[in-house]
Amino acid sequence: MEYWHSICPSCNQGRLFVMSIENSDIPFLLCEECEYAWASPEEIDLRVHFDFQGLGIRRAEKDDIERAGWFRFALTAANES
């Protein structure tokens, strides 16, 4: 299941997916369209950009999101049936 938070405030088109940095418990949000990223949901309104380039990343799983205390921010499962 893929979790996303909201529509990207930068491009107003893509969804902000909850991602994880490989081999860590560090989540972040990444726009599927413009690839703008935020270090946390609390920083979206501040428009603080997180540079994820060069890091191994993957879509966060439910356990990753819960460990980070972000499940309240993961509003929708993208491929929920």
TIDRENDREN-742542 format. One record per residue: residue in three letters; y, x, z of N, C-alpha, C, O, CB in turn. Coordinates in steps of 0.05 Angstrom, whole numbers, padded with zeros to 5 digits, always signed. Each point is the difference from the previous one (the first is absolute). Glycine has a CB too. Example, Ala and Ser with C-alpha at 12.3 -4.5 7.8 and 13.67 -1.06 7.14 Angstrom:
BEGIN
ALA-00114+00264+00156+00024-00018+00000+00024+00018+00000+00000+00021+00013-00023-00059+00012 SER+00044+00031-00039+00024+00016+00001+00022-00015+00014+00022+00010+00004-00035+00014-00047 
This chain:
BEGIN
MET-00023+00017+00000+00023-00017+00000+00025+00018+00000+00000+00020+00014-00025-00057+00010 GLU+00045+00030-00039+00025+00015-00001+00022-00016+00013+00004-00024-00005-00019+00047-00038 TYR+00030-00010+00061+00021-00013+00015+00027+00009-00010+00005+00024-00005-00035-00028+00044 TRP+00049-00015-00041+00027+00007-00007+00019-00014+00019-00007-00020+00013-00006+00026-00061 HIS+00037+00005+00049+00020-00010+00019+00020-00019-00012+00003-00022+00011-00008+00065+00013 SER+00018-00036-00045+00021-00017-00011+00006+00010-00029-00012+00019-00010+00032-00028+00056 ILE-00001-00005-00058+00010+00009-00026+00019+00024+00004+00016+00000+00020-00021-00047-00040 CYS+00004+00066+00003+00017+00024+00003+00030-00006-00001+00009-00013-00020-00047+00040-00001 PRO+00053-00019+00041+00029-00004-00001+00014+00019-00019+00024-00005-00006-00027-00011+00053 SER-00010+00036-00057+00012+00019-00018+00000-00011-00029+00021+00000-00013-00035+00038+00043 CYS-00010-00047-00040-00001-00009-00027-00002-00031-00002+00003-00011-00022-00025+00054+00010 ASN+00016-00056+00034-00003-00029+00001-00022-00011-00018+00001-00023-00009+00047+00020+00020 GLN-00068+00020-00017-00022-00009-00018-00027+00005+00012-00017-00017+00001+00046+00026-00039 GLY-00034+00016+00048-00026+00007+00010-00005-00008+00029+00019-00005+00015-00018+00043-00047 ARG-00026-00038+00039-00008-00005+00028-00002+00027+00014-00007+00020-00011-00019-00062-00002 LEU+00034+00041+00039-00002+00024+00017-00028+00000+00013-00005-00015+00019+00055+00016-00010 PHE-00068+00015-00020-00027+00003+00011+00000+00018+00023+00014+00020+00001-00033-00029-00046 VAL+00002+00003+00065-00004+00017+00023-00020+00022-00009-00023-00006-00008+00032-00032+00042 MET+00000+00063-00033-00016+00023-00008-00005+00018+00024+00013-00002+00020+00007-00001-00067 SER-00039+00021+00043-00006+00020+00021-00001+00027-00013-00007+00004-00023-00019-00037+00050 ILE+00034+00053-00011-00002+00028-00009-00029+00009+00006-00009-00004+00023+00059+00013-00015 GLU-00063+00003-00027-00028+00009+00003-00003+00017+00025+00017+00016+00007-00023-00017-00056 ASN-00017-00003+00063-00007+00015+00024+00020-00002+00022+00003+00019+00016-00026+00012-00046 SER+00036-00053+00032+00019-00005+00023+00002-00030+00005-00010-00016-00016+00036+00058+00005 ASP-00013-00049+00032+00005-00028+00007+00029-00007-00006+00011-00018+00012-00047+00020+00024 ILE+00048+00012-00055+00028-00004-00006+00003-00020-00023-00005+00007-00023+00016+00039+00039 PRO-00002-00071-00010+00004-00019-00021+00029+00001-00011+00018+00011+00013-00053-00040+00008 PHE+00039+00018-00044+00027-00003-00011-00001-00022-00021-00022-00010-00007+00034+00059+00015 LEU+00011-00058-00018+00002-00021-00019+00007+00012-00027+00018+00017-00002-00004-00050+00037 LEU-00027+00024-00057+00005+00010-00026+00002-00023-00020-00017-00017-00001-00008+00059+00012 CYS+00047-00041-00027+00004-00021-00020-00018+00005-00024-00001+00023-00010+00049-00029+00025 GLU-00062-00014-00024-00018+00002-00022+00014+00004-00027-00012+00008-00020-00021-00036+00045 GLU+00059+00021-00026+00015+00001-00025+00017+00026-00002-00004+00016-00018+00005-00066+00018 CYS+00017+00053+00019+00019+00023-00002-00009+00024+00016+00012+00022-00002+00024-00055-00004 GLU-00058+00030+00021-00011+00022+00016+00019+00011+00021-00003+00023+00009-00025-00012-00048 TYR+00047-00027+00047+00017+00006+00023-00017-00004+00025-00015-00018+00001+00059+00005-00026 ALA-00040+00030+00045-00017-00002+00024+00017+00001+00025+00022+00012+00001-00059+00010-00026 TRP+00027-00035+00046+00013-00001+00026-00021+00009+00021-00023-00006-00001+00055-00031-00013 ALA-00022+00052+00034-00017+00010+00021-00009-00023+00019-00021+00003+00013+00044+00041-00016 SER-00008-00065+00005-00008-00022+00017+00014-00026-00008+00021+00000-00013-00028+00032+00051 PRO-00004-00055-00031+00012-00026-00006+00028-00003+00013+00017-00014-00011-00063-00005+00007 GLU+00050+00032+00027+00025-00003+00014+00023+00014-00015+00023-00006+00004-00048+00004+00039 GLU+00018+00021-00061+00021+00015-00014+00007-00012-00027+00018+00011-00014-00035+00029+00037 ILE+00005-00061-00031+00005-00011-00027+00030-00008-00003+00012+00005-00020-00060-00022+00018 ASP+00059+00004+00022+00028-00008-00001+00019+00023+00000+00022-00001-00009-00035-00042+00031 LEU+00003+00066-00010+00017+00024+00001-00001+00015-00026+00015+00019-00005-00023-00016+00054 ARG-00011-00010-00066-00005+00013-00026-00004+00030+00003+00011+00016-00015+00017-00051-00007 VAL-00044+00043+00042-00007+00028+00004-00025+00005-00017-00021-00012+00004+00041+00013+00044 HIS-00017+00017-00066-00022+00006-00019-00018+00021+00012+00008+00020+00011+00022-00031-00050 PHE-00056+00006+00036-00021+00019+00009-00012+00014-00024-00008-00013-00019-00002-00017+00059 ASP+00010+00056-00040-00010+00015-00023-00030+00005+00004-00008+00017+00016+00053+00005-00023 PHE-00062-00037-00008-00029+00002+00002-00011+00019-00021-00025+00004+00000+00024-00050+00019 GLN+00017+00057-00036-00010+00017-00022-00016+00023+00011+00008+00013+00019+00032-00026-00047 GLY-00062+00019+00015-00017+00022+00007-00020-00006+00022-00016+00017+00007+00053+00012-00020 LEU-00036-00053+00025-00018-00008+00020-00023-00016-00012+00004-00016-00018+00033+00016+00053 GLY-00061+00003-00025-00022-00017-00008+00004-00027+00013+00002-00002+00024-00034+00042-00030 ILE+00032-00061-00010+00005-00027+00011-00022-00019-00009-00014+00005-00020+00063+00004+00021 ARG-00051-00031+00014-00019-00021-00006+00011-00026+00011+00017+00000+00018-00057+00032-00018 ARG+00029-00054-00010+00008-00026+00012-00011-00002+00028-00023+00007+00005+00024-00029-00050 ALA+00016+00014+00064-00008-00003+00028-00020-00022+00003+00002-00021-00014+00042+00039+00029 GLU-00063-00014+00002-00020-00021+00007+00010-00014+00026+00018+00009+00014-00056+00017-00036 LYS+00025-00049+00027+00007-00016+00023+00001+00017+00026+00018-00002+00016-00038-00038-00039 ASP-00001+00057+00027-00001+00016+00024+00023+00020+00002+00011+00004+00022-00060-00009-00023 ASP+00057+00016-00022+00023+00019+00000+00025-00014+00009+00016+00010+00015-00037+00016-00053 ILE+00025-00050+00027+00024-00016+00006+00001-00009+00029+00021+00001+00013-00021-00017-00061 GLU-00023+00008+00058-00001-00008+00029+00005+00024+00018+00014-00003+00020-00047-00034-00032 ARG+00021+00060+00007+00005+00024+00016+00029+00008+00001+00010+00009+00021-00056+00007-00033 ALA+00060-00020-00010+00028+00007-00001+00018-00021+00013+00024+00004+00003-00033+00021-00045 GLY-00002-00048+00049+00015-00022+00011+00017-00015-00021+00020-00013+00007-00019+00038+00036 TRP-00010-00023-00068+00015-00012-00022-00012-00026-00010+00011-00012-00019+00003+00057+00006 PHE-00035-00055+00025-00013-00024-00012+00019-00023-00001-00002-00017-00018-00041+00033+00035 ARG+00062-00018+00001+00020-00022-00002+00018+00003-00024+00011-00020-00009-00011+00017+00059 PHE+00002+00027-00062+00016+00004-00024-00016-00004-00026+00011-00005-00021+00016+00037+00047 ALA-00054-00031-00024-00017-00003-00024-00004-00030-00004-00020-00012+00010-00003+00056-00002 LEU+00041-00056-00022+00001-00030-00001-00020-00012-00018-00009-00022+00004+00056+00026+00005 THR-00056+00010-00030-00016-00012-00020-00022+00019-00009+00004+00024-00003+00034-00051-00012 ALA-00062+00016+00011-00021+00015-00013+00002-00005-00030-00002-00022-00009-00029+00019+00050 ALA+00034+00024-00056+00005-00002-00029-00023-00012-00015+00005-00015-00019+00024+00054+00023 ASN-00053-00034+00003-00023-00011-00015-00017-00019+00018-00024+00000-00003+00024+00041-00026 GLU+00013-00056+00045-00013-00019+00017-00010-00023-00016+00014-00011-00017+00014+00024+00056 SER-00053-00022-00035-00010-00023-00016-00002-00025+00017-00009-00020-00011-00016+00052-00017 
